[in-house]
Amino acid sequence: MMLLRMKIMSTLSWILTMNGIARLAFYIYHCKILKFLKIFDVVRLCEGGELLDRILSRGGRYTEEDAKTIVVQILNVVAYCHLQGVVHRDLKPENFLFTSRDEDAPLRIIDFGLSDFVRPDEHLNDIVGSAYYVAPEVLRRSYNLEADMWSIGVISYILLCGSRPFWARTESGIFRSVLRSDPNFDDSPWPNVSPEAKDFVQRLLNKDHRKRMTAAQALSHPWLRDSNQAMPLDIFIFKMVKSYICATSFKRAALKALAKAIPEDELVYLRTQFSLLEPKNGSVSLDNFRVALAKHVTDAMKESRVPDILNLMQPLAYKAMGFEEFCAAAISTYQLEALEGWDSIATAAFGFFEQEGNQVISVEELALEMNLGPTAHSVVKDCIRSSDGKLSFLGYTKLLHGVTIRISNARYR
């Protein structure tokens, strides 16, 4: 045991010579071992104190411009953690330290004691974190990386208005508020906060985790968008493309129609992610996804089994995907549904679907498309027009939301 401790302490000395991201990845991977051996990691001295102290010293709130600087730093490090398959699970102002007392000092994230590896299609179920920042799905014991995004939403809310979005005198009361209450965006100072900032916070504090932005998407949001800022690769893209290529041709046709109706603001993110895959002749294949992921691979990523997602993307080895189809594969119906203009987006998409993808389909076939059993046939019947036997608008939107992945017999053509 003594030899093992000496070896680890020697390794920790090496960690101190590493740069920020590399040290973070190494620390994440070994945090469980260090906790088991009751050895504490040595980190760089941060003389600037906690983010919470800075907020209090400013009278409880930041200006929008200063808040942006803080939020961008938080999102960048969280995007990197999520790409590695690591969920922090305790993001709060107390866990961000400034390196110095300078006003423009960079932030450092600390305390990975509650962090965990999470596989792309896995859900964690233990309730951990700090009450004011815990996501609703954590309290429901089924969550993934999106739980961190909720916490960033809470931090952003506090930075912009100086108060917590959910409050009660007891922990159980806070939990009830998180589950049942909506944040207040009506009282001062919110009427004087920009619509972009308000929309940013609202899209993170959505109780439906499927509708929340990822860290990379948040960095592409109009409130934070900066053409000079390097954007991170988003693991969410890999998940969505995997689902797309494993879906039925009918579902893919529906998504292609939806992609044609995507608002310009949402295309910024998709163009960035497509560019990070380094397309050749305007297209990407499995090799592009593999190379892009390999550029960021660490032991943490291997531990969380993130690279395994490439095995389910094998059909892409035989066909390249252009930008238009990439958009169809990478978009999330749930995230688009959270936009104010969803109704017009869905209507326009259905128009495209009518022109190119809608087809005669039986109740049995549609139920199979949605992985529904015979007992649901009466519901599915309402999704098909009696006039021509094709999907109605209601049927189209339900198809977009339905689960149509059947890996065993799906073929990407």
N, C-alpha and C positions, 0 to 999 in steps of 0.2 A: 504493500500500500504506500509506503514511504517513497519507493522508487517511482511509483505512478504519480504521486503528488509532485515530485521533483520534475518529472517529465512535463506535466501539465503547466507548472509554473514557468518552465522554460518556454513552453508554447505561448503562454500569456505575454511574456516579454516580447516575443515575436509579433504578437497581435498589435502591440503598441507602435510598431514601425509601419503598420499597414495603413492605407488610406481609408477614408470613411466607409464607403460602400462595402469594400472587401472585408473590413473589420466587422461590420454589421452582420454580413452573411456568415462569417466564421463564428461570431458570437451566438447568433440564432441557432446554428447547428449544434453547438456544444453546451447550450444553456442547461439542458436537462442533465447532462453528465456532471456539470459543475455543481448544480443543486444537489445531486445525489451524493457527491463527495464533500459537500459543505465547504466548497472553495468559492471565493468571491472573485469575479473578474475585476481587473484593474482597468478603468476607463480614463480617458483624458479629462483633466480638470476643467470644469465649466464654471467660470467665475461670475457669469451673468445672472445666475439664479433661474427660477422656474418661470415659465410663460404665465402662470397664474399670478405671480408676484408683479409681473409687468402690467398685466391687465388691471390689477388693483391700483397700481401706482399711477395709471392713466385715468383714474376715476371710474373704472369699470368698463370702458369700451375703447376700441380703436377707430381711427378714421378708416374709410373704405380702402384707401390706397395702402395704408399700413397693414390692414387686415389681409389684403391680397398677398403681401410679401410673406406673411406668416403661413397662410393657407397653402400657398404654392410649395413651400418647403415641406410642409406636412404631407401633402399629396405625393410629392416626388418620392419620399422615403417609403410611404405606404404602398405606392405603386410597385416599387422594387420588391418589397416584402411579399406582396401578393403574387408577383411573377414567380417568386420562389416557392409559392404554396404555403406561405407563413401568414397566419392571422394573429395580430397582436393581442386583441381582446381586452386591452385596458388603455385605450387612447384617451387622454385627458390633459388639460393644461399642466398639471403637476408632473407629467412624464415627458415634458419637452423643456430642455435647458438651453440657455444662451451661452455661447462659448466665452463671451466677455460682457462687460457692462456697457459697451458701445450700443447706441440705438440701432445700428444696422448689423449687429452681431448675428451670425448664423445660428440656427437651432440644431440641437442634437436630440434624438429620441433615446429614451432610456427605458429600463424595467421591462424586459421580456420574460419576466417570471411567469406570466399567465399565457404567454404565446404558445401556439401549437402548430404542427404541420397539418394541413388539410388537403386531401386529395381532390382533384377537380370535381368529381361527382359525389363526394362524401359530405355528410353533415355532422357537425359536432352537437352534443346535447347537454353538456354541463353548463350550469349557470355560473359565470364568472364575470369579473369586471366591477366597475364602480357604478353605483345606482343611477346617478344623474346622466351617465353616458351610455348605459346599456341599451341595446337594440331590442325592439319588441320580440323578434324571432328568437333571441337568446332566452328570453323569459318563457318562450314556448318550447324551448329545448330542441330546436332544429335550425341550424344556421351554418353559414359559410363565410366567405370573405366579406360579404356585404355588411356584416355586423360592424366592421371597422368604419365603413363609410357613414353609417348612422352616427357613430361617435364623432367623426369629423364634422358632420352636420351640426351637432350640438356645440362643438368648439367654435365653429363659424358663427353660429347664432349668438353665442356669448361675446365673441369679438366685436360683432356689429352693433349689439344693443346693450351689452353689459349685464344681462340677466340670463338665467337658465330657462330653456323652453319648457322644462317639466320640473315641478317642484311640489314637495309635500313635507310635512314634519317628520314622517317616519319612512323607513326604507320601503315598507310594503305600500305606503301611500304613493311614493315616487313610482314604484312599479305599476301601480294602477293608472297613474297619470300617463306613463309611457305607453301603456296599452290602449287607453281609452281617450285621452285628451289630444287636442291639436295645438301646436304652438301658436302663440299670439303674434300676429303680424299687423295688428291694427293700431296698437298704442305707440306712443313716442318711444324711440326715434324712427320707427319703421316707415311712417309716411314720408320721411326725408331720405330714406335709403333708396338707392337706385333700383329700378325694376329688375335689372340683371342680377344684382346681389341677392335680392329677395328670391328670385327664381332659383338661383344656385342653391340656397339653403333649403328651399322647399323640395327640390329634387333629391336632396340627401336625406331629409327627414320624412320621407315617404314610408308609411308603415308597411307597405308591400315591398319586401326586399327586392323583388324582381324588377321593380320600377326605378330603383335607385341607380344613379350614375356610378360607374367604376372610378377609380382614382385617375386613370388616364383620360376617361371621358370628362371628368370634372376639370382637368387641366385644359381641355379643349372648349370648355364652356365660354360663352361670350364675355362673362364677367372677368375671367382670368386669361383669356386668350392672348398670346404674345407670339408674334411671328419669329422673334429671336430666341425663343425658349425651346430647348430640345425636348421632344416628347418621348415618353417611355413606351415600350412595347407592352401591350395589354394582353394578359392571359385570357381575358374574356373572349377575345377574337378567336382563340384556339377552340374554346368550348363551343362557341356558336357555329363555327365552320364545321366542326366535328358533327354537330347535330344536323346541320344542313345536308351534308353528303350522305348521312345515314337515313335521311327522310325519304318519303315517297316522291315520285316525280310530280304528282298532283300538288303536294304541299310545297315543293320547290317552285312550281309555277305560281302559286299564290304569293310566295315570298318575293319572287322576281317582280310581280306586279306592284307589291308594296314598296320595293326598292325604288321604283320609278317615281314614287310620290314623296320621297324623303325630303324634308326641308333642307335648305342650303346650310343652315347652322349645324345640322347633324352630319352633313357630308364632310365637313372640315375634319372631324375626328376620323372618319373612315378613310379619307385620302391620306391622312398621316399614318395610320396603321398599315395601309397598303404600301406606302412608300418604305416603311420600316422593314417590310418583307423583301425589299429590293427586287421588284418584278423585272423579268426579262421579256423584252418585246411586248410589254404591256400586260403580262400575265404572271401568275404565281402558281407553283406546283408544291407538292409535298416537300421537295428539297428546300424551297424558300422558307417554309415554316420551320423545318428542321434546323437550318442554318441560323435563322433569326433567334431561335430558342437557345441554340448552342452558344451564342455570343454572351448569354447571361447565366449560363449553367453554373451552379455551385453544389456543394454537398447538400445544402438545405433543399434545393430543388429536387435532387435525387431522393432524399428522404421522404419528401411529400409526394413522390411518384408523379410529378408533373410531366416529365418526358413520356410517360406511358400514354398520354393523350394522343401522341403521334401515331400509335399503333392503330387507333380507331379512325385515323384520317388516311389510311392506306389507299383508298380509291383515288385520291389526288395524285398518286404516283403515276397514274395512267392518263390524266387529263389536266391541262392547265386551266386556270380560272382567271378570266379578265376582271377588270374593275367593276363592271356592272353586276356580274354574278357574285363577286366578292361582297358587294353591298347587300345583295339579297341574302347571302350566307351569314353575314356578320351582324345584321340588324336584329334588334330585340323588339318584338311586338309590344311587350309589356312596357318597355322604356318609352316607346313612341306614344303609347296610350296615356302616359303621364303628361304629355305635352298639351298645352291649351288648344292647339289646333288639330287634335287627334281626329275629330269628326270629319274635317275637310280632308285630312290625309287619307283616312279610311275610304271615304267616298271616291276620291281620285284614284286610289289603288284599285278599288272594285271596278272602276271604269276600264282600267288597263287589263284587269283580269277577264272582264267580259269580252274584250277584243281578242285576247290571245290565249287565255288559259282555261276559261270556264268550259265545262263539258257536261254532257248528260251523265248522271250518276244515280245509282239506285240507293235506297235507304241502307241496304246491307253493305254496299261498297263504302258509303260514307261512314257508317259505323266502324267499319274495319279501318278506314283512314284515321279515325280518331281513337282507335283502340278501345272502342266501347262494345259492350255485350248486347245481346238481343233485348234485354230489358230496357235499353235506352233508345230503341228504334222509334218509339212514339215521339221522343224529343227531337231526334235527328230528322224525322219526317218534316218538321216545320222549317228545316234549313234548305229544303229543296222546293223550287217553284213548281207548282202543279201545271203551269202553262207549257213549260218546255223541258222539265226534268233536270234543270241545271241548278247550281247553287244560287240561293238568294243572297242579298247583302248580309243578312243575319248569318246565313250559313258560311259565308266567306270569312267573316270576323271570327266565328267559332273555329273554323279550320285553322286560322292563323294562331289561335291560342291552344288548339288541341295538341295532344301528344301523338305524333305520328311516326316516331322512330321505331323501326323494326330492323335491328342490325342483322339479324339472321338471314333476311331475304332481300334487303334493300340493295339496289345497284345504282351507282352514280354514272349516269350516261350524259 
